Amino acid sequence: MEELEARFGDFVGEVAEPPRVSRYAVNEAMIRNWVEAHDDLNPVYVDGDAARATGRDDVICPPAMVTTWVMQGYRRWRQVQALRAEGVQEDHAYSRLLALLDEHGFTSVVATAQEQEYVRELTPGTRVSCHFTIEDISPIKRTGLGNGCFITLRKRYVDQEDQLLVDERFVILRFDPTTKDAPKEPAA
């Protein structure tokens, strides 16, 4: 594992993948779907008069919804999984990192933490893009799910003028599920 961990430094600080650009501008229909699905009753998301009463120009998008605008969709997810199954990696750092981890049995993933700093409100008409950087990779650790490493992705969501909307740190655990019940290694 030391040899694998030594390679982690090659990825830290690298652009994870090309920027993700929203397929659609922020719009009231999707905002309404989101707030109904989450049973969010904040009127500034769906009622222009209520939003204007708070000093806003019109309705705003729920801040936590920012990630949905740049999601690539199920078709893209299937494409990535097919490439992974064939052992093909795309030409960006995150794909190369995941392929390296796959080679060593770290094939499963779970999100473990997300921190978001909301800088500006999203309004209808905003075009969101997200820039990903690999910020950190922990050494291999023993976890309840098996041996794995924590990968921190820094995500900067910007609008069409490249103005920062949201700054995010997203942490995943990439782990080897076959080591879940393995005995702990003795302390050195």
N, C-alpha and C positions, 0 to 999 in steps of 0.2 A: 504493500500500500504506500510505502514511502516514495517509491518511484512514481506512482500515480499522483500523489499529493505534490510532488516536486513540479509536475507539469501544470498545476493549477495557476501558478503565477503567470504563465503565458497568456491566460485569458482575462485576468483581472485588469480592469481599465479599458478593455476592448469594447468597441461598439458591438452589441449582442447580435443585432440583425438590422436589415434596412428599416427605415422609419415606417411605421404603420400609419396609413392615411385613411381617414373615415370614408366609407362608401357614400354616406349621406351627411348632409349638414344637420346640425342639431335642429330638431323639429318638434312641434307641439304634439303630433300624433304619437310619436314614440315616447315622449315624456308622459303623456297620459297613460299609455300602456304600462310604463314602468311604475308610475305611482299607484295605479289600480292593482297591479300584481303584488306590490309591496304594501298595499293598504295604507299608503302615506296620504294623510289628509291635509297636508300643508297647502293652503290655497294659492301661494305664490307660484306654484308649479303649473296650475291649470286655469287660474282666473286672473285675467289681465287687470281688472279693476282692483283686486286684492293686492296684486304685485305693485301696481302704481301707488296704492295707498301706503306702501312701505318705502316709497321714493325710487323705485325701479322704473324703467321705461316700459316694461312688459313682463310676461312670465319668464321664469328662469328654469334651468335644468337642475334637477337634484345633483348635488356635487358628486355623490358616490356613483352616479351613472356615467361618469367620464370614460370609464373603461369600455363600456358597451359600444361607444362610437367607433372604436378602432378594432373591435373583435373581427377576426377574419372569417368566421363562419364555419359551419360543419363541413362543407366541401373542402376547405383548406385543411382542416384538422385531419380528414381522411387522407388527403394527399400526403401530408407530413408523415402519418402513420405508415402509409404504403412505402414511402421512401425509407423510413427507419427499418421496416421489415426487410427491405432489399439491401440494407447496409449502405444506402446512399446518404451522403451528407451534403447539405447545401453549403454554398460558399460564404458562410458567415460564422463568427466566433461561437455563437450559442449552439448552432448545429454541430460544429466540430466538438465542442465541450460535451454535449449530450451523447454524441457518437462514442467519444472516449469513455464516458461513464458506462454506456451500454456494453462496451467491450469488456469492462471489468465487473459486469453483473448488476450495476446500479441502474435498473430499468424502470423502477417505479417512482412515482412522484406524489407529493402532497404539499399543498400550500400551508405554510406555518405562520406567516405574519405579513401584515400589510400596514404601512403607515402612509397617510396622504396628507399633504399640506395644500389646502385650497387657497390659491393666490387670487384668482379672478372667477367671477361667475360665468357660467356658460349660458348663452342666450340663443334662441332660435336664429338660424342662419350661420352660426359659428361652424367652421370646418376644423375638426380636431385631427392632429397628428401626434404620434407618440414616438419618442426617441429612447431606445433602450441601451443601457451600458451594463456590463457585468461588473458590479462594484466589489464583490467579495465572494470567496469560496472558502468554507471552513475546512479544516482537516477532517478526515474520516472519523466519525463518532459512532458509538454504540447508542442506538435509540430503541424505543419500544417497538418500532416497526422493522428494525434490522439495522445493519451498518449503513451509514450514509453520510453525505456531506450537505451542508446548507449553502445554497447559492442565493446571493442577494443581487437582485436586478434593480437598477435605478431607472426609473421611467419618468421622462419629462414630457408632459402633455402640453402642446402649444396650439395656438389658433392659426388661422391662415396668414397672419402677419408675423408669425413666429414669436408671439407674446406668450409668456408662461401662464398656463391655467392651473396646472396641478403638478406638484413634485411628489413622487412616490418612491418608496422602497418596498419591494415585494420579495419575500423570502420563501423559497421552496426547499423541501428536503428531497434530495434524489437518493434513493436507497435500494438496497439489495434485499428483496423480500425473502429470499431463501435463508437469510441469516437471522430472521426474527427470533427463533427459539434457540439459536446457537449459544453455547455457554460463553460467558464473559471471559475475555483473556485475562490471565493473572497480571497483577500490577508488577511493573518492572522494579 
